[in-house]
């Protein structure tokens, strides 16, 4: 029997893939969007669009009415803008609004998409049990995503059926093209690199993952996850390497003669902060100070969700074919 699933951030990279996959399996999908005119690609595949703002509690409660579950993908990402209040309004208040709506409507589960930038992955513990960093990065994105993560798990501890999913660097096709190629997206970075517009990039490990896999993992968490748990939705362990390395591999797969140089964040901190922004610099600094245990394929996310991501090369082939169909490459 089909379920009604409430999705936020449906026009984004992950949310768009979530909507599409839920529709394909026969669910009724209701998506909260600020501007329906920018979400026609979702409507075209059968998504019910409800106009509203994630920052408005009444809008969220209204849009989520009669939904049996929710996948909360909406977020303000790190980029050139670093206004803390803007990040709070979307990442903290928006998450609280979805969690509240889940309780008001008696949803069976709320899946909240999070990040891994505030977790200490150097302790030897598996990701799913890793502690929060004693001194997490202070950029607005990390600060507000940590606050949202903390609230979600506090609610789970109090008895709410809430869990979190933590994607890596998401790339690949998505229904709403302009959002999938947003300036903060890894698609945009890979595309710019393949076009030869990027010559160098900050060096830190990137856990690449296809958007289709993040969506599959998020839906599996809705179906088979456990309240209070967290799941890491990244690519294969062997497909973790720098942004420059990702671009260079994309160029190889696309048969483009261009290569990008890795940059050590310590080489010119002031100039690199101006060029790449404080969020990426914070990630680079944290990565340089930690020694991460290689992730095995036997982990809670795999066991609980049956999560099995595609290879980076297969994800790149999907991305490159999509970009060429769009005339972008």
C-alpha positions as CSV (number, residue, x, y, z in Angstrom):
1,X,0.0,0.0,0.0
2,X,1.4,3.4,-1.0
3,X,2.5,5.8,1.7
4,X,2.5,9.6,1.8
5,X,6.0,10.8,2.5
6,X,6.9,14.4,3.2
7,X,10.1,15.6,1.7
8,X,11.9,18.9,2.3
9,X,14.7,20.2,0.1
10,X,13.1,18.4,-2.9
11,X,14.6,20.8,-5.4
12,X,18.1,20.0,-4.1
13,X,20.5,17.3,-5.1
14,X,19.6,14.7,-2.5
15,X,15.9,15.7,-2.1
16,X,15.3,15.5,-5.8
17,X,16.7,12.0,-6.0
18,X,14.7,11.0,-2.9
19,X,11.4,12.3,-4.5
20,X,12.1,10.5,-7.7
21,X,12.9,7.2,-6.1
22,X,9.9,7.3,-3.8
23,X,7.6,8.0,-6.8
24,X,9.2,5.2,-8.7
25,X,8.4,2.7,-6.0
26,X,4.8,3.9,-5.8
27,X,4.7,6.3,-2.8
28,X,2.8,9.6,-2.8
29,X,5.4,12.3,-2.3
30,X,4.6,15.8,-0.9
31,X,7.4,18.3,-1.2
32,X,7.6,21.7,0.5
33,X,8.9,24.3,-2.0
34,X,9.3,28.0,-1.8
35,X,8.7,28.6,-5.5
36,X,6.7,26.0,-7.4
37,X,7.8,27.5,-10.7
38,X,11.3,26.3,-10.0
39,X,10.1,22.8,-9.1
40,X,8.2,21.8,-12.3
41,X,10.6,18.9,-12.8
42,X,9.3,17.4,-9.6
43,X,5.7,18.0,-10.5
44,X,6.4,16.3,-13.9
45,X,7.3,13.1,-12.2
46,X,4.3,13.2,-9.9
47,X,5.4,15.0,-6.8
48,X,2.7,17.0,-5.0
49,X,4.1,20.5,-4.5
50,X,3.1,22.6,-1.4
51,X,4.2,26.2,-1.4
52,X,5.9,27.2,1.9
53,X,9.1,28.0,3.7
54,X,11.0,25.6,5.9
55,X,11.6,28.4,8.3
56,X,7.9,28.8,9.0
57,X,6.5,26.3,11.5
58,X,2.9,26.7,10.3
59,X,4.0,26.1,6.7
60,X,5.8,22.9,7.6
61,X,2.9,21.5,9.7
62,X,0.4,22.3,6.9
63,X,2.6,20.7,4.2
64,X,3.2,17.6,6.3
65,X,-0.5,16.8,7.0
66,X,-1.4,13.1,6.7
67,X,2.2,12.2,5.9
68,X,3.3,8.9,7.4
69,X,7.0,9.7,7.4
70,X,9.4,12.5,6.4
71,X,12.9,12.8,4.9
72,X,14.3,16.2,5.7
73,X,16.9,17.2,3.1
74,X,16.6,21.0,3.2
75,X,19.8,22.8,4.3
76,X,21.8,25.9,3.8
77,X,25.2,24.8,2.7
78,X,28.6,26.4,3.3
79,X,29.7,28.9,0.7
80,X,30.6,32.5,0.2
81,X,27.8,33.7,2.4
82,X,28.6,33.2,6.1
83,X,25.6,34.9,7.8
84,X,25.1,32.8,11.0
85,X,21.5,33.9,11.4
86,X,20.6,32.7,7.9
87,X,22.2,29.3,8.7
88,X,20.3,29.1,12.0
89,X,17.0,29.9,10.3
90,X,17.3,27.0,7.8
91,X,19.5,24.4,9.5
92,X,18.3,24.7,13.1
93,X,14.8,26.2,13.0
94,X,14.0,24.3,9.8
95,X,15.0,21.0,11.4
96,X,13.0,21.8,14.5
97,X,10.0,22.6,12.4
98,X,10.1,19.2,10.7
99,X,10.7,17.3,13.9
100,X,7.7,19.2,15.4
101,X,5.5,18.4,12.4
102,X,6.5,14.7,12.7
103,X,5.2,14.7,16.3
104,X,2.1,16.7,15.5
105,X,1.0,14.3,12.8
106,X,2.2,11.1,14.5
107,X,4.6,10.2,11.8
108,X,6.2,6.8,12.1
109,X,9.6,8.2,11.4
110,X,11.6,11.4,10.5
111,X,14.9,10.9,8.7
112,X,17.1,14.0,9.0
113,X,20.0,14.5,6.6
114,X,23.1,15.8,8.5
115,X,26.9,15.9,7.9
116,X,30.1,14.5,9.3
117,X,32.1,17.7,9.7
118,X,31.6,17.8,13.5
119,X,32.4,14.2,14.3
120,X,35.8,13.0,15.6
121,X,36.7,10.2,13.2
122,X,40.3,9.7,14.7
123,X,39.3,7.8,17.8
124,X,39.2,4.4,16.2
125,X,35.4,4.1,16.8
126,X,33.2,3.3,13.9
127,X,31.5,6.3,12.3
128,X,28.1,5.3,13.8
129,X,29.6,5.6,17.3
130,X,32.1,8.4,16.8
131,X,32.0,11.2,19.4
132,X,31.5,14.9,18.5
133,X,34.8,16.8,18.2
134,X,35.9,18.5,21.4
135,X,36.6,21.6,19.3
136,X,34.4,21.4,16.2
137,X,34.9,23.9,13.4
138,X,33.2,27.3,14.1
139,X,31.9,28.0,10.5
140,X,28.2,28.7,10.4
141,X,27.4,25.5,8.5
142,X,29.1,23.2,10.9
143,X,27.8,25.1,14.0
144,X,24.2,24.9,12.9
145,X,24.2,21.4,11.5
146,X,25.7,20.2,14.8
147,X,22.9,21.9,16.7
148,X,20.3,20.3,14.5
149,X,22.0,16.9,14.9
150,X,22.1,17.3,18.7
151,X,18.4,18.2,18.8
152,X,17.4,15.3,16.6
153,X,19.2,12.8,18.8
154,X,18.0,14.4,22.0
155,X,14.4,13.8,20.7
156,X,15.2,10.3,19.8
157,X,16.5,9.7,23.3
158,X,13.2,11.1,24.6
159,X,11.3,8.6,22.6
160,X,10.7,10.2,19.2
161,X,11.3,8.0,16.1
162,X,14.1,10.2,14.6
163,X,17.4,9.2,13.1
164,X,20.1,10.9,11.0
165,X,21.9,10.2,7.8
166,X,25.3,11.7,7.0
167,X,26.2,11.9,3.3
168,X,29.6,12.6,1.9
169,X,30.4,14.7,-1.1
170,X,27.3,14.3,-3.3
171,X,27.5,14.4,-7.1
172,X,25.5,13.2,-10.0
173,X,22.2,13.8,-11.8
174,X,19.1,15.2,-10.1
175,X,15.7,16.3,-11.4
176,X,16.0,20.0,-10.8
177,X,19.0,20.9,-12.9
178,X,19.6,24.5,-11.7
179,X,19.8,23.3,-8.1
180,X,21.9,20.2,-8.9
181,X,24.4,22.6,-10.5
182,X,24.2,25.2,-7.7
183,X,27.5,27.0,-7.1
184,X,27.9,25.2,-3.7
185,X,27.4,21.7,-5.3
186,X,30.1,19.2,-6.0
187,X,28.6,18.8,-9.5
188,X,29.5,22.4,-10.1
189,X,33.1,21.8,-8.9
190,X,33.5,18.7,-11.1
191,X,32.0,20.5,-14.1
192,X,34.2,23.5,-13.7
193,X,37.2,21.2,-13.3
194,X,36.3,19.3,-16.5
195,X,35.9,22.6,-18.3
196,X,39.5,23.5,-17.2
197,X,38.3,26.4,-15.0
198,X,39.9,25.0,-11.9
199,X,43.6,24.8,-11.7
200,X,44.1,24.0,-8.0
201,X,42.0,23.0,-5.0
202,X,42.3,22.6,-1.2
203,X,43.6,19.1,-0.4
204,X,41.6,17.1,2.1
205,X,40.0,13.6,1.9
206,X,36.6,13.7,0.2
207,X,34.1,10.9,0.7
208,X,32.5,11.0,-2.8
209,X,29.0,9.5,-3.2
210,X,26.4,9.5,-6.0
211,X,23.2,11.3,-5.2
212,X,21.2,8.3,-6.2
213,X,23.0,6.3,-3.5
214,X,22.3,8.9,-0.8
215,X,18.6,8.8,-1.8
216,X,18.6,5.0,-1.6
217,X,20.2,5.1,1.8
218,X,17.9,7.7,3.1
219,X,14.8,5.8,2.0
220,X,16.3,2.6,3.4
221,X,16.7,4.4,6.7
222,X,13.0,5.4,6.6
223,X,12.1,1.8,6.0
224,X,14.6,-0.2,8.0
225,X,16.5,2.1,10.3
226,X,16.3,2.3,14.0
227,X,15.4,5.4,16.0
228,X,18.4,7.2,17.5
229,X,20.9,5.7,15.1
230,X,23.0,7.5,12.6
231,X,24.1,6.2,9.2
232,X,27.0,7.1,6.9
233,X,26.0,7.4,3.3
234,X,29.3,7.7,1.4
235,X,30.9,5.9,-1.5
236,X,33.2,2.9,-1.4
237,X,36.2,3.1,1.0
238,X,38.6,3.0,-1.9
239,X,36.9,6.0,-3.5
240,X,37.9,8.6,-0.9
241,X,40.4,11.1,-2.3
242,X,40.8,14.9,-2.7
243,X,38.7,17.2,-4.8
244,X,41.6,17.6,-7.2
245,X,41.8,13.8,-7.4
246,X,38.1,13.6,-8.1
247,X,38.3,16.2,-10.8
248,X,41.3,14.5,-12.4
249,X,39.5,11.2,-12.4
250,X,36.4,12.8,-14.0
251,X,38.7,14.3,-16.7
252,X,40.1,10.8,-17.3
253,X,36.7,9.2,-17.6
254,X,35.5,12.0,-19.9
255,X,38.7,11.8,-21.9
256,X,39.5,15.5,-21.2
257,X,43.2,16.6,-21.1
258,X,43.2,18.7,-17.9
259,X,44.6,18.1,-14.4
260,X,44.2,20.0,-11.1
261,X,46.8,20.5,-8.4
262,X,46.3,19.7,-4.7
263,X,46.9,22.7,-2.3
264,X,48.0,22.4,1.3
265,X,45.8,24.8,3.4
266,X,49.0,25.9,5.3
267,X,50.7,27.3,2.2
268,X,48.8,30.6,2.3
269,X,45.9,30.5,4.9
270,X,44.7,34.1,4.4
271,X,44.6,33.9,0.6
272,X,43.1,30.4,0.6
273,X,40.3,31.4,3.0
274,X,39.4,34.2,0.7
275,X,39.5,31.9,-2.3
276,X,37.7,28.8,-0.9
277,X,35.8,30.2,2.1
278,X,36.0,29.3,5.8
279,X,33.9,26.1,5.7
280,X,36.4,24.3,3.3
281,X,39.3,25.7,5.2
282,X,37.9,24.4,8.5
283,X,37.4,21.0,6.9
284,X,41.0,21.0,5.5
285,X,42.4,21.9,8.9
286,X,40.4,19.3,10.8
287,X,41.4,16.6,8.3
288,X,45.1,17.5,8.6
289,X,45.0,17.0,12.3
290,X,43.2,13.6,12.3
291,X,44.2,10.1,11.4
292,X,41.1,8.2,10.3
293,X,40.8,4.5,10.5
294,X,39.9,3.1,7.1
295,X,36.2,2.2,6.9
296,X,35.4,-1.4,6.4
297,X,32.5,-2.7,4.4
298,X,31.2,-4.4,7.5
299,X,29.5,-1.6,9.4
300,X,26.2,-0.7,10.9
301,X,25.0,1.3,7.9
302,X,25.6,-1.7,5.6
303,X,24.2,-4.3,7.9
304,X,21.1,-2.3,8.9
305,X,20.2,-0.7,5.6
306,X,21.8,-3.0,3.0
307,X,23.7,0.0,1.8
308,X,25.9,-0.8,-1.2
309,X,27.1,2.3,-3.1
310,X,28.2,2.3,-6.7
311,X,31.8,3.0,-7.7
312,X,33.0,6.5,-8.1
313,X,33.7,5.8,-11.8
314,X,30.2,4.5,-12.3
315,X,28.8,7.7,-10.7
316,X,31.0,9.8,-12.9
317,X,29.7,8.1,-16.0
318,X,26.2,8.9,-15.0
319,X,27.2,12.5,-14.3
320,X,29.1,13.0,-17.5
321,X,26.4,11.5,-19.6
322,X,23.8,13.8,-17.9
323,X,26.0,16.9,-18.4
324,X,26.5,16.1,-22.0
325,X,22.8,15.6,-22.6
326,X,22.2,19.0,-21.0
327,X,24.8,20.6,-23.3
328,X,26.9,21.6,-20.3
329,X,30.0,19.6,-21.2
